Structures are given as C-alpha cells and as structure tokens.
Amino acid sequence: MTELFLTFFKIGLFTFGGGYAMIAQIKETVVEKKKWLTDDELTEVIAIAESTPGPIAINLATFVGFKRKGFLGSLGATIGVVLPSVVILYAISLFLDAFMANKLVAYAFTGIKCAVAFLIIKAGWEMLGKLTKKALPITVFCVVFTAMILFDIFSVSFSSIIFIAAGGLLGLALYSRTEKETKK
C-alpha cells in the first residue's frame, strides 16, 4: 500500500493539467516502469474510467490500487493521487488574488496549458496506435473525431456523453452479435 500511495502521490504532485494530462505519466509509471498493467489493460481501464463518474485520474488510481492490493491498495493510490492537489489548492486559496495578479504566474500558466495540451494529445496518439486496426473502430473514431471538431468550430452545444453512450451501445451490440456467431 505504501508503494502505491507514494507512486500516485508523485504522479499527483508533478503532473499539471488535470486527469487527462496525468494519463501519460500514469502510463509511463504503471505500464512501462512498474509493469502493473499492460497497454491493453490500461486502454480498457481508461475507457471505463472515462465513462464512470468522477475524475479520470482518481478512477485510474483506484483501479490500479485495487488490482495490486485490493481495497487498501485502492485507498492508498486514491489518497496518493488526490492529496497533492488538495494541499496545493488549499495553499493557493489562501492568497489566490495576489497569486494570480503576478504576471510571471500568469505567463507560467499559459506555458503549462500548452504543455498539458501536448501531453493529452501524446497519450491519445499512443493509445490510438495500440488499438486493434479493424474497420469499425477506425470508422467510429473518425466519425466521432470529425463530429467533435465540427461541433467545436461551429459552436454547436452537444454533450460528449452522447458520443460515449453511443459508443458503449455500439460496442455492446457488436459483442452480442459476435457471441451469437461464435455459438453457431
């Protein structure tokens, strides 16, 4: 439990930009360095963590902790990933106005936003590269990606939850069809 806590505490402490930015760091630590999960397992967990309530980084930490050490592992990993943010945000809240008025801080946050965008794109690109190359998943990805870009460009208010739900329903339909074919 201590190793899980310290691992996720370090990830929570040194990753800026929220849960999606943490995916690249979690992948590097959990898959490549510690080998607690495979690439396929991480991809599946990300899909589940994205579609369940709560921040994705917390859901990932909870799952990895549970897989490694059960309930106490999930508790340790979850507290580890959350604690740095809670402490930092509390400290910042004590003097937020003075903190944000500082031009150096404002410029630093602009740079951090650019780095976070890169980390999110990098993690997505790597996961996309590891997906099974079949016609349907590629088609669904292209349709959703194009639709989301067009909705953003034309300022169409549309919840991404609809895309997630539609993808889940499509996956279930394909799974049930595959199961029926294998039983024949």
CORVENBEL-V991448 format. One record per backbone hydrogen bond with DSSP energy under -1.0 kcal/mol. NH is the residue of the N-H (numbers start at 0). CO is the residue of the C=O. Records with the same first field share a line. If there is no record, write none. Layout:
NH->CO, CO
This chain:
4->0
5->1
6->2
7->3
8->4
9->5
10->6
11->7
12->8
13->9
21->17
25->21
26->22
27->23
28->24
29->25
30->26
31->26
32->27
33->28
35->29
36->29
41->37
42->38
43->39
44->40
45->41
46->42
47->43
48->44
49->45
50->46
58->54
59->55
60->56
61->57
62->58
63->59
64->60
65->61
66->62
67->63
68->64
69->65
73->69
74->70
75->71
76->72
77->73
78->74
79->75
80->76
81->77
82->78
85->81
86->82
87->83
88->84
89->85
90->86
91->87
92->88
93->89
94->91
98->94
99->95
100->96
105->101
106->102
107->103
108->104
109->105
110->106
111->107
112->108
113->109
114->110
115->111
116->112
117->113
118->114
119->115
120->116
121->117
122->118
123->119
124->120
125->121
126->122
127->123
128->124
133->131
137->133
138->134
139->135
140->136
141->137
142->138
143->139
144->140
145->141
146->142
147->143
148->144
149->145
150->146
151->147
152->148
153->149
154->151
155->150
161->158
163->159
164->160
165->161
166->162
167->163
168->164
169->165
170->166
171->167
172->168
173->169
174->170
175->171
176->172
177->173
178->174
179->175
180->176
181->177
182->178
